[in-house]
Amino acid sequence: MREQLMLHGEAEPGFGPVADAFRRNFAQHGEIGAAVAVYEGDRPVVDLWAGHRDRRRTLPWERDTIVPVFSSTKGMAAFTLASAVSRGLLDYAEPVAKYWPEFAAQGKESITVRQLIDHQAGLSGLDSVVRLSQIADLDGLAKILAAQKPAWRPGTRHGYHAITLGLYQGELLRRVDPQHRTLGRVFAEDFAKPLGLDFFIGLPADQGLERIATMAATRGLDAVRYERDLPLRIGAEFVAKRGYSYAALSNPRTGDPARATRREFLEVELPGSNGVGNARSLARVYGAAARRTGALPIDDDVLDLLAAADTADDVPAADLVLHIKTRYHLGFRKSGGGFRFGSDKRAYGTTGLGGSFGFADPATGLGFGYTMNRLGLAVLDDVRSRNLREAVLRCTGSP
């Protein structure tokens, strides 16, 4: 007999459809444990959690449960770089080499900050095999990153820099920060502490692993039962051990995503792929950005840039790594094409491996966050996330 789902938390009047969609994800889409949050500016209007934080369903998902969110971390990293732009430490239009001279090696002297964070630099893979232990050696890692040759002519195509993007962002920020802080430390001090976030890029030693949900891979019949959009072309590259997808997703050697709750993985800083936190924290940051509440260390002029609806599609839409059409802008994904979220094209956010998602909807002033521990297989648009964000739209009366 199926266990009765206990839903925890609150949804304000008018946001009941989000709670309904959350329940359906457990009943129809194989959810094990998850949380969803929606903030209207600085105010929570949805904060729900349910299920279990382990595959055996013996440990309840609790209010303080946190979970690896993989590439949803990229949104927090993009906000951290945006804060450096607000402080005049970075300019999106300037060459990366202006701030990091060694980066100019191998014909990279003209790559701009914007091209780098919009996945246009051709640096989605690394020729040198990099292991987790090497990522902690920031000076040694910087030499490897600077020496990399682009895989395509920068600025002409884009391809998802799944793991490498965060490494490049981290070194760039370390170069321009007056205290030479790492990206994870800047985020902790300038975002997490002031906003009360339960989110880490580089898990501190004093944070135990017991409240972190363990990940569950989707295999066998569950893949047939719950998944629609299987990444077959990416899988083919992994079988062949070649191609842009294989290069981007297999190096640095970060290990099996289903084993992400390992201290050696979570304690290093991978600003593109190893953040650990909750839906509440994602929604809190995106809500403050969407409503321009002043809670973030980012000027309104920069938030205007992030929310620009008319960004130029100056490269083909085909993503060389993900083999789908994508649109990137200043470190975020933008709504459009076959992947729509939010009320209009101003919406921006990032998705994570397995299904997590956070985004800002400037049209409504809402921030959205979703985290879970069953690793879905969709490349971009997980059905569980889609159900929740479509419910949010119905609550706001958006088309």
PEHU-V676960 format. One line per field, one symbol per residue. psi: psi as a letter, one per 30 degrees, with the letter a starting at -180 (. if undefined). A space follows every 50 residues. Layout:
psi: ???
This chain:
psi: kkkkkjklakklkfgefeeeeeeeeeefggkeklkkkkkjbgkkfkjkll blglefhfkkklegklkkgbffeeeeeeeeeeeeeefgflkfflkefefi effflhggffkleeeefggffghflkekkkleffffieeeeeeeeefkkk fljkffllkjieeeeeeeeeeeeeefkfghlleeeeeeefdeeefhkikk jjklfgjlffgkkkljkjlbfeeeefkeikieeeeeeeefhlleeeeeff kljflkffhfikefeffljiffggkkaleeeeeeeeeeeefhfgflhkle eeeeeegkfhkkiglkfkkfefhlklkkjhflklklbgjklafaffkkak llkfflkklkifefgkkkkkllfkjlfkeeikeeeeeefeeeeeefgl.
